[in-house]
Amino acid sequence: MQMKTETIDVIALDGNNLTIEQVEAIARDLRPVKLSDDAVQRVRQSRRMVERMVEERQVAYGVTTGFGKFSDVVISAEDTSQLQENLIMSHACGLGQPYPTEVVRAILALRINALAKGYSGIRLETLMLLIEMLNRGVHPIIPQQGSLGASGDLAPLAHLVLVMLGKGEAEYRGKRLPGSAALKAAGLKPIRLQAKEGLALINGTQAMTALLCLALVDARTTLESAEVIAAMSVEALRGIPKAYDHQLHAVRPHPGQQTSARRLREHLHGSERTTKPGELRVQDAYSLRCIPQVHGATRDALEYVWQVVTRECNSVTDNPILFADTGEVISGGNFHGQPLALAADFLAIAMAELANISERRTERLVNPQLSQLPAFLTPYGGLHSGFMIAQYAAASIVSENKVLCHPASVDSIPSSANQEDHVSMGTTAARKLRTVVDNVRKVLAIEYLAAAQAIDFGQGKLGAGTQKAYDLLRAGVPRLDHDREMYADIARAEQLLRERALHF
C-alpha cells in the first residue's frame, strides 16, 4: 500500500472519542494521527507511576513479576527490561496468512488510542514510535491465527511490537521487509522496552476490535445495498408494496423494521412495475412481503453491535491498570473479549439472514413455477442456461455462511496452566464475521444481476431508487441475451456493492 502524499486532516487521538468511521478512515484512507495534548499529559503521569513502582521494588503483576502462571515469580529491577522483550518474542506465535494492510492499520490506531487514555504506564517515546509507524506506513506483518481473545489478542499484538524492536517483519511501500529494515527505510529507529511496556502493548482486544470496526462499516453498506436490490426484485416479480405501508409498521415499532419499510417505499416511489392486493395475487411470498421484518432485524442487530464496538474503541483493555490519581494498581480482566465475541457472532447471524432471504428472491426470479418470467431468465432456454448456475452459486454461499455462523463465543479452552481457564474466542468470531459479510455481498450481487435481467422482460417505469440501481449496473453489465462467462458479471456487480455505489 502506497502512502498518500497530499495534505489531509490529522485525527487527534485522546482515548475517549474515536469513532468507527475514523478507524475506517485511518485504515483505508490512510489518515494520519496524533496525540491530543491532554493524552500526552496522562501518558507521562502514568509512566511516572511505573517508574516509582520499580524504584520502590513494589510487587505488581507484569511490572515486577512474570506473566500468566508465572505471576508469582518476582523479577529484579535490573531484569525488568529483558522481561518485557522476552514477553514479546515468546508471545509472537501467530500462524496463517497475514492480515490485510487495512486491518493492521486499524489495529495500530486502536492500540494507540487505548494507550492514550493514560492507564497503561507506557513511555511517551514508545507510543510516539507506534504513531510514526502508522503515519509513515510501516505495517507489521501480523498472522491471522493464534489469538484466544483473552488475555486479549496477545499473539497478534506481539507481532506488531516485534517491529518496534527491530525484529519480525513489516510491509513498507509495497515491500515485505525485516522489521529493522522497514524502520530504517521509514527513517525510524527501534526501541528497547522498559518496565511494563511490553505488557501494555500486547494485552488488549485491538485485533478483534479492528476486524469488527471494518466489518461493521461494510455490513452497514451491504444492508443499504440489499434494500434497493430487494426493491428491484419486488418490481421484477410485480410485488405488492402495500406490505411496506407505514401504518402496518407503526403498530410493530421496531426501529429497524420501520426504517427498512421506509427505504423500500422510497426506492419504489413512482414505480409502474408493482401491483395492488388482488391485482395478481392477494399477498406475496415471505421473501418479498417480509423484507422489512427480516432486513429490519438485521438493522437493529447492527445498531447494537455498533454501540458495543464504539465503547470498545475507547476502552482500557490491558492488565494491570494504573490509576495515577489514586496510586492504585488493579489487576482485573478488561482484556477479556467476551463482549466483542458475542457481538461478532450476533452480527454474523444477522448478516447471513440478508443472504438467506436474497437467495430465496433469486430463486423466485429464475423459477418459472414461481413467476411469470422465462425459465432461468433466458429467452433461449435449452440452448442457453441463463441464470441457472448463478442461483446454484448463491445457494452454495448461503450454505457456507450457515457453517460460519456457528458461534465461536460458545467455545472456550483453558490456557496458561489453567490460570486463564475461560477465553472468548472473540478474534475467531470477528474473523468469521468478515468472511460472512463478504459472502453476503456475493449473494446480493447475484440477486442484483437476476433482478435487472428480470426487469428487462417487463415494461413500465421503475421506482426512484431502483432506476438508479438498474442504470448503475447496466452501465457496466449488459443484458444477458446469450450465455457468457457469468463470473465476470458477478464480479462487476459485487464491485458496485464494495464501492458503495448503491448507498443512496
C-alpha positions as CSV (number, residue, x, y, z in Angstrom):
1,M,0.0,0.0,0.0
2,Q,1.4,3.4,-1.0
3,M,1.1,6.2,1.4
4,K,-0.8,9.3,0.1
5,T,1.3,12.5,-0.1
6,E,-1.4,15.1,-0.2
7,T,-2.2,17.2,2.9
8,I,-5.1,15.6,4.7
9,D,-6.7,16.2,8.1
10,V,-4.9,14.6,11.1
11,I,-7.1,12.7,13.5
12,A,-6.3,13.6,17.1
13,L,-6.4,10.5,19.4
14,D,-7.3,11.2,23.1
15,G,-8.5,7.7,24.1
16,N,-12.1,8.8,24.5
17,N,-13.7,9.9,21.2
18,L,-12.5,7.6,18.5
19,T,-15.3,6.6,16.1
20,I,-15.7,3.6,13.9
21,E,-15.8,5.9,10.9
22,Q,-12.4,7.4,12.0
23,V,-11.0,3.9,12.3
24,E,-12.0,3.2,8.8
25,A,-10.5,6.5,7.5
26,I,-7.2,5.7,9.2
27,A,-7.3,2.1,7.9
28,R,-8.4,2.6,4.3
29,D,-7.9,6.3,3.5
30,L,-4.5,6.4,5.2
31,R,-5.5,9.3,7.5
32,P,-2.6,10.3,9.8
33,V,-3.0,10.5,13.6
34,K,-1.5,12.5,16.5
35,L,-1.9,12.6,20.3
36,S,-4.1,15.2,21.9
37,D,-2.4,17.5,24.4
38,D,-4.4,16.0,27.3
39,A,-3.4,12.5,26.3
40,V,0.3,13.4,26.3
41,Q,0.0,14.6,29.9
42,R,-1.9,11.5,31.0
43,V,0.7,9.2,29.4
44,R,3.5,11.0,31.2
45,Q,1.7,10.8,34.5
46,S,1.0,7.1,34.2
47,R,4.7,6.5,33.3
48,R,5.9,8.2,36.4
49,M,3.8,5.8,38.4
50,V,5.5,2.8,36.9
51,E,9.0,4.3,37.5
52,R,8.2,4.8,41.2
53,M,7.0,1.2,41.5
54,V,10.2,-0.1,40.0
55,E,12.3,2.2,42.2
56,E,10.5,1.2,45.3
57,R,10.5,-2.5,44.3
58,Q,6.8,-2.9,44.6
59,V,5.3,-6.2,43.6
60,A,3.0,-5.6,40.7
61,Y,1.8,-8.1,38.1
62,G,3.7,-7.7,34.8
63,V,5.8,-4.9,36.1
64,T,8.0,-6.7,38.6
65,T,6.6,-10.2,38.2
66,G,6.3,-12.8,35.4
67,F,3.1,-13.3,33.4
68,G,0.2,-15.7,33.5
69,K,1.1,-18.7,35.6
70,F,4.4,-17.0,36.4
71,S,2.7,-14.1,38.1
72,D,4.1,-15.2,41.5
73,V,7.7,-15.0,40.2
74,V,9.3,-11.7,41.3
75,I,11.6,-10.1,38.7
76,S,14.6,-8.0,39.8
77,A,14.8,-4.3,38.8
78,E,17.7,-4.9,36.5
79,D,15.8,-7.6,34.6
80,T,12.6,-5.7,34.0
81,S,13.6,-4.6,30.5
82,Q,14.6,-8.1,29.5
83,L,11.4,-9.4,30.9
84,Q,9.4,-7.1,28.5
85,E,11.5,-8.1,25.5
86,N,11.2,-11.8,26.3
87,L,7.4,-11.4,26.6
88,I,7.2,-10.0,23.0
89,M,9.4,-12.7,21.5
90,S,7.8,-15.6,23.3
91,H,4.3,-14.4,22.6
92,A,4.8,-13.9,18.8
93,C,3.3,-17.3,17.9
94,G,0.9,-16.2,15.2
95,L,0.0,-18.6,12.4
96,G,-1.5,-18.5,9.0
97,Q,-1.9,-15.7,6.4
98,P,-1.1,-12.2,7.5
99,Y,-3.9,-9.6,8.0
100,P,-4.6,-7.2,5.1
101,T,-2.9,-3.8,5.5
102,E,-6.2,-2.1,6.3
103,V,-6.7,-4.4,9.4
104,V,-3.1,-3.8,10.5
105,R,-3.6,0.0,10.3
106,A,-6.8,-0.3,12.3
107,I,-5.1,-2.4,15.0
108,L,-2.3,0.3,15.2
109,A,-4.8,3.1,15.5
110,L,-6.9,1.3,18.2
111,R,-3.8,0.4,20.3
112,I,-2.6,4.0,20.2
113,N,-6.0,5.2,21.3
114,A,-6.1,2.8,24.2
115,L,-2.7,3.8,25.4
116,A,-3.6,7.4,25.0
117,K,-6.1,7.1,27.8
118,G,-3.1,7.1,30.3
119,Y,-3.8,3.9,32.3
120,S,-1.1,1.7,30.9
121,G,2.2,3.1,32.0
122,I,3.9,3.3,28.7
123,R,6.6,5.8,27.9
124,L,5.6,8.7,25.6
125,E,8.5,7.9,23.2
126,T,7.4,4.3,22.9
127,L,3.9,5.5,22.0
128,M,5.2,8.0,19.5
129,L,7.1,5.3,17.7
130,L,3.7,3.5,17.2
131,I,2.2,6.7,15.8
132,E,5.2,7.3,13.4
133,M,4.9,3.7,12.2
134,L,1.3,4.3,11.4
135,N,1.8,7.7,9.8
136,R,4.8,6.6,7.7
137,G,3.3,3.3,6.6
138,V,5.4,0.8,8.4
139,H,2.8,-2.0,8.7
140,P,3.8,-5.0,10.7
141,I,3.1,-8.5,9.3
142,I,0.6,-9.9,11.7
143,P,-0.6,-13.6,11.2
144,Q,-4.3,-14.0,11.5
145,Q,-4.4,-17.1,13.7
146,G,-3.3,-17.6,17.2
147,S,-5.5,-15.5,19.5
148,L,-7.8,-16.8,22.2
149,G,-9.4,-13.4,22.7
150,A,-8.2,-13.4,26.4
151,S,-5.8,-12.1,27.6
152,G,-6.8,-10.0,24.7
153,D,-5.0,-10.5,21.4
154,L,-1.6,-11.5,22.7
155,A,-0.1,-13.2,19.7
156,P,-1.3,-10.7,17.0
157,L,-0.2,-7.7,19.1
158,A,3.2,-9.3,19.9
159,H,3.9,-9.5,16.1
160,L,3.1,-5.8,15.9
161,V,5.5,-5.0,18.7
162,L,8.3,-7.1,17.2
163,V,8.8,-4.5,14.6
164,M,9.2,-1.8,17.2
165,L,12.1,-3.8,18.5
166,G,13.7,-4.1,15.0
167,K,12.5,-7.7,14.8
168,G,9.8,-9.5,12.9
169,E,8.6,-8.3,9.5
170,A,6.8,-5.3,8.1
171,E,5.3,-4.1,4.8
172,Y,6.7,-0.8,3.7
173,R,5.7,0.8,0.4
174,G,4.6,-2.5,-1.0
175,K,7.6,-4.5,0.0
176,R,7.8,-7.1,2.8
177,L,11.0,-6.4,4.8
178,P,12.7,-7.4,8.1
179,G,11.4,-5.2,10.9
180,S,14.7,-3.4,11.3
181,A,14.9,-2.6,7.5
182,A,11.4,-1.3,7.4
183,L,12.0,1.1,10.3
184,K,15.3,2.3,8.7
185,A,13.6,2.8,5.3
186,A,11.0,5.0,7.0
187,G,13.6,7.0,9.0
188,L,12.8,5.4,12.3
189,K,14.8,3.5,14.9
190,P,13.9,0.5,17.1
191,I,13.4,0.9,20.8
192,R,14.3,-1.1,23.9
193,L,11.2,-1.7,26.1
194,Q,11.2,-0.7,29.7
195,A,9.2,-1.9,32.7
196,K,5.5,-2.7,31.9
197,E,5.7,-1.6,28.3
198,G,5.6,-5.0,26.6
199,L,2.6,-6.0,28.6
200,A,0.9,-2.6,27.9
201,L,1.4,-3.0,24.2
202,I,0.1,-6.6,23.8
203,N,-2.6,-7.0,26.5
204,G,-5.7,-5.8,24.7
205,T,-8.6,-6.5,22.3
206,Q,-7.4,-4.4,19.4
207,A,-7.2,-7.2,16.7
208,M,-10.8,-8.3,17.2
209,T,-11.9,-4.7,17.6
210,A,-10.2,-3.7,14.3
211,L,-11.9,-6.6,12.5
212,L,-15.2,-5.6,13.9
213,C,-14.8,-1.9,13.0
214,L,-14.2,-2.7,9.4
215,A,-16.8,-5.4,9.2
216,L,-19.4,-3.0,10.7
217,V,-18.8,-0.4,8.1
218,D,-19.0,-3.0,5.3
219,A,-22.1,-4.5,6.9
220,R,-23.9,-1.2,7.0
221,T,-23.2,-0.5,3.3
222,T,-24.2,-4.1,2.4
223,L,-27.5,-3.7,4.2
224,E,-28.3,-0.5,2.3
225,S,-27.5,-2.2,-1.0
226,A,-29.7,-5.1,0.0
227,E,-32.6,-2.8,0.4
228,V,-32.6,-1.4,-3.1
229,I,-31.7,-4.7,-4.7
230,A,-34.7,-6.3,-2.9
231,A,-36.9,-3.5,-4.2
232,M,-35.7,-4.3,-7.8
233,S,-36.8,-7.9,-7.2
234,V,-40.2,-6.7,-6.0
235,E,-40.6,-4.8,-9.2
236,A,-39.4,-7.7,-11.3
237,L,-41.9,-10.0,-9.7
238,R,-44.6,-7.4,-9.7
239,G,-44.8,-7.5,-5.9
240,I,-47.3,-5.7,-3.6
241,P,-45.7,-2.7,-1.8
242,K,-48.7,-2.3,0.4
243,A,-46.9,-4.6,2.8
244,Y,-44.5,-1.8,3.4
245,D,-47.2,0.7,4.4
246,H,-46.2,2.9,7.3
247,Q,-49.4,2.1,9.2
248,L,-48.6,-1.6,9.3
249,H,-45.1,-0.9,10.7
250,A,-46.2,1.7,13.2
251,V,-48.1,-1.0,15.2
252,R,-44.9,-3.1,15.5
253,P,-42.5,-0.3,16.2
254,H,-39.1,-2.0,15.9
255,P,-36.8,0.8,14.6
256,G,-35.0,-1.3,12.1
257,Q,-38.2,-2.7,10.6
258,Q,-39.7,0.8,10.3
259,T,-36.5,2.1,8.6
260,S,-36.4,-0.8,6.1
261,A,-40.0,-0.3,5.2
262,R,-39.4,3.4,4.7
263,R,-36.4,2.7,2.5
264,L,-38.4,0.3,0.4
265,R,-41.1,2.9,-0.1
266,E,-38.5,5.4,-1.1
267,H,-36.8,3.1,-3.6
268,L,-40.2,2.1,-5.1
269,H,-41.7,5.6,-5.3
270,G,-43.2,6.2,-8.7
271,S,-42.8,2.6,-9.9
272,E,-45.2,1.3,-12.5
273,R,-43.9,-2.3,-12.0
274,T,-45.7,-3.1,-8.7
275,T,-49.2,-4.3,-8.1
276,K,-52.1,-3.8,-5.6
277,P,-53.5,-6.6,-3.4
278,G,-55.8,-8.8,-5.5
279,E,-54.5,-7.5,-8.8
280,L,-52.3,-10.5,-9.5
281,R,-52.3,-12.2,-6.1
282,V,-53.7,-11.3,-2.7
283,Q,-50.3,-11.3,-1.0
284,D,-46.7,-12.1,-1.8
285,A,-44.4,-14.8,-0.5
286,Y,-42.5,-14.1,2.6
287,S,-39.2,-13.3,0.8
288,L,-41.0,-10.2,-0.6
289,R,-43.7,-9.5,1.9
290,C,-41.4,-9.8,5.0
291,I,-38.4,-7.8,3.7
292,P,-38.9,-5.1,6.3
293,Q,-39.1,-7.6,9.2
294,V,-36.1,-9.5,8.1
295,H,-33.9,-6.7,7.0
296,G,-35.1,-4.6,9.9
297,A,-34.0,-7.1,12.4
298,T,-30.5,-7.0,10.9
299,R,-30.6,-3.2,11.2
300,D,-31.3,-3.4,14.9
301,A,-28.6,-6.0,15.4
302,L,-26.1,-3.9,13.5
303,E,-27.0,-0.9,15.7
304,Y,-26.5,-2.8,18.9
305,V,-23.1,-4.1,17.7
306,W,-22.1,-0.6,16.6
307,Q,-22.7,0.6,20.1
308,V,-20.6,-2.2,21.7
309,V,-17.7,-1.7,19.4
310,T,-17.7,2.1,19.8
311,R,-17.4,1.6,23.5
312,E,-14.6,-0.8,23.0
313,C,-12.7,1.6,20.7
314,N,-12.4,3.9,23.7
315,S,-11.8,1.4,26.5
316,V,-8.8,0.4,28.6
317,T,-8.3,-3.3,27.9
318,D,-4.9,-4.2,29.3
319,N,-3.8,-5.5,32.7
320,P,-2.9,-4.4,35.3
321,I,-4.4,-0.9,35.0
322,L,-2.7,2.0,36.7
323,F,-4.8,4.7,38.4
324,A,-2.4,7.6,38.7
325,D,-4.9,9.8,40.6
326,T,-5.2,7.3,43.5
327,G,-1.9,5.5,43.1
328,E,-3.6,2.1,42.8
329,V,-2.6,-0.7,40.5
330,I,-5.5,-3.1,39.9
331,S,-5.3,-6.4,38.2
332,G,-8.5,-7.5,36.5
333,G,-10.0,-8.9,33.3
334,N,-10.7,-5.9,31.0
335,F,-8.7,-7.8,28.3
336,H,-11.4,-10.4,28.1
337,G,-13.1,-10.3,24.6
338,Q,-16.5,-11.7,25.6
339,P,-18.5,-8.5,24.8
340,L,-17.0,-8.4,21.3
341,A,-17.2,-12.2,20.8
342,L,-20.9,-12.2,21.4
343,A,-21.4,-9.1,19.3
344,A,-19.4,-10.6,16.3
345,D,-21.4,-13.9,16.4
346,F,-24.7,-12.0,16.7
347,L,-23.9,-9.8,13.7
348,A,-22.7,-12.7,11.6
349,I,-26.0,-14.4,12.1
350,A,-27.9,-11.2,11.4
351,M,-26.0,-10.6,8.2
352,A,-26.3,-14.1,7.0
353,E,-30.1,-13.7,7.0
354,L,-29.7,-11.0,4.4
355,A,-28.1,-13.6,2.1
356,N,-30.7,-16.3,3.1
357,I,-33.7,-14.2,2.0
358,S,-31.8,-12.8,-1.0
359,E,-31.2,-16.2,-2.4
360,R,-34.9,-17.1,-2.0
361,R,-35.8,-14.0,-4.1
362,T,-33.3,-15.1,-6.7
363,E,-34.9,-18.5,-6.8
364,R,-38.3,-16.8,-7.4
365,L,-36.8,-14.8,-10.2
366,V,-35.3,-17.8,-12.0
367,N,-38.0,-20.4,-11.3
368,P,-40.9,-20.1,-13.8
369,Q,-43.2,-22.0,-11.4
370,L,-42.9,-19.1,-9.0
371,S,-43.1,-16.2,-11.5
372,Q,-44.3,-15.3,-15.0
373,L,-40.8,-14.9,-16.2
374,P,-38.8,-17.1,-18.6
375,A,-37.1,-20.1,-17.0
376,F,-33.7,-19.0,-15.7
377,L,-34.2,-15.6,-17.2
378,T,-33.1,-16.6,-20.7
379,P,-35.2,-16.1,-23.8
380,Y,-33.5,-19.2,-25.3
381,G,-33.9,-21.9,-22.7
382,G,-32.3,-25.2,-23.5
383,L,-29.6,-23.9,-25.8
384,H,-28.8,-21.4,-23.1
385,S,-28.8,-21.9,-19.3
386,G,-29.1,-18.2,-18.3
387,F,-29.0,-17.7,-14.5
388,M,-29.4,-21.4,-13.7
389,I,-25.9,-21.9,-12.1
390,A,-25.8,-18.3,-10.7
391,Q,-28.6,-19.4,-8.4
392,Y,-26.5,-22.6,-7.6
393,A,-23.6,-20.4,-6.6
394,A,-25.8,-18.2,-4.4
395,A,-27.2,-21.3,-2.7
396,S,-23.7,-22.6,-2.1
397,I,-22.5,-19.4,-0.4
398,V,-25.6,-19.2,1.7
399,S,-24.9,-22.8,2.9
400,E,-21.3,-21.9,3.6
401,N,-22.5,-18.9,5.7
402,K,-24.6,-21.3,7.8
403,V,-21.4,-23.2,8.8
404,L,-19.6,-19.9,9.5
405,C,-22.4,-18.7,11.8
406,H,-21.8,-21.4,14.3
407,P,-20.8,-19.2,17.3
408,A,-17.2,-19.1,18.2
409,S,-18.1,-17.4,21.5
410,V,-19.7,-20.6,23.0
411,D,-16.3,-22.2,22.9
412,S,-13.5,-21.9,25.5
413,I,-10.3,-23.8,26.1
414,P,-8.0,-23.4,29.2
415,S,-4.6,-21.9,28.8
416,S,-1.5,-20.9,30.8
417,A,-1.7,-24.0,33.0
418,N,-5.4,-23.3,33.8
419,Q,-4.7,-19.8,35.1
420,E,-6.5,-18.4,32.1
421,D,-9.3,-21.0,32.2
422,H,-12.0,-19.2,30.2
423,V,-11.4,-17.4,27.0
424,S,-13.7,-15.6,24.5
425,M,-12.5,-16.7,21.0
426,G,-13.5,-13.2,20.1
427,T,-10.9,-12.8,17.3
428,T,-12.1,-16.0,15.7
429,A,-15.7,-14.7,15.8
430,A,-14.6,-11.4,14.2
431,R,-12.6,-13.1,11.5
432,K,-15.6,-15.3,10.6
433,L,-17.8,-12.2,10.6
434,R,-15.7,-10.5,7.9
435,T,-16.0,-13.6,5.7
436,V,-19.8,-13.7,6.2
437,V,-20.2,-10.1,5.2
438,D,-18.0,-10.7,2.1
439,N,-20.2,-13.7,1.3
440,V,-23.4,-11.7,1.7
441,R,-22.2,-9.2,-0.9
442,K,-21.6,-12.1,-3.4
443,V,-25.2,-13.4,-2.9
444,L,-26.6,-9.9,-3.2
445,A,-24.6,-9.4,-6.4
446,I,-26.3,-12.4,-8.0
447,E,-29.7,-11.2,-7.0
448,Y,-28.8,-7.7,-8.4
449,L,-28.0,-9.3,-11.8
450,A,-31.0,-11.5,-11.8
451,A,-33.4,-8.7,-10.8
452,A,-32.1,-6.4,-13.6
453,Q,-32.4,-9.3,-16.1
454,A,-35.9,-9.9,-15.0
455,I,-36.8,-6.2,-15.2
456,D,-35.7,-6.3,-18.8
457,F,-38.5,-8.7,-19.6
458,G,-41.1,-6.3,-18.4
459,Q,-42.4,-2.8,-19.1
460,G,-43.2,0.3,-17.2
461,K,-41.4,3.0,-15.2
462,L,-39.1,1.9,-12.4
463,G,-39.0,3.4,-8.9
464,A,-36.8,6.4,-7.9
465,G,-34.2,4.2,-6.2
466,T,-34.5,1.1,-8.4
467,Q,-33.9,3.1,-11.6
468,K,-30.6,4.4,-10.2
469,A,-29.5,0.9,-9.2
470,Y,-30.6,-0.5,-12.6
471,D,-28.7,2.2,-14.5
472,L,-25.5,1.7,-12.5
473,L,-25.5,-2.0,-13.2
474,R,-26.3,-1.6,-16.9
475,A,-23.5,0.9,-17.3
476,G,-21.1,-2.0,-16.9
477,V,-23.1,-5.2,-17.4
478,P,-25.3,-5.5,-20.5
479,R,-28.4,-7.6,-20.6
480,L,-27.8,-11.4,-20.9
481,D,-29.2,-12.2,-24.3
482,H,-26.9,-15.2,-24.8
483,D,-24.8,-17.2,-22.4
484,R,-21.4,-15.8,-21.5
485,E,-18.9,-16.1,-18.6
486,M,-21.1,-15.2,-15.7
487,Y,-18.3,-14.9,-13.1
488,A,-17.2,-11.6,-14.7
489,D,-20.7,-10.2,-14.5
490,I,-21.0,-11.2,-10.8
491,A,-17.6,-9.6,-10.1
492,R,-18.7,-6.3,-11.6
493,A,-21.9,-6.3,-9.7
494,E,-20.1,-7.2,-6.4
495,Q,-17.6,-4.3,-7.1
496,L,-20.5,-1.8,-7.1
497,L,-21.5,-3.1,-3.7
498,R,-18.0,-2.8,-2.5
499,E,-17.7,0.8,-3.8
500,R,-20.9,1.8,-2.0
501,A,-22.4,2.8,-5.3
502,L,-25.9,1.7,-4.1
503,H,-25.7,3.6,-0.8
504,F,-28.3,6.2,-1.7
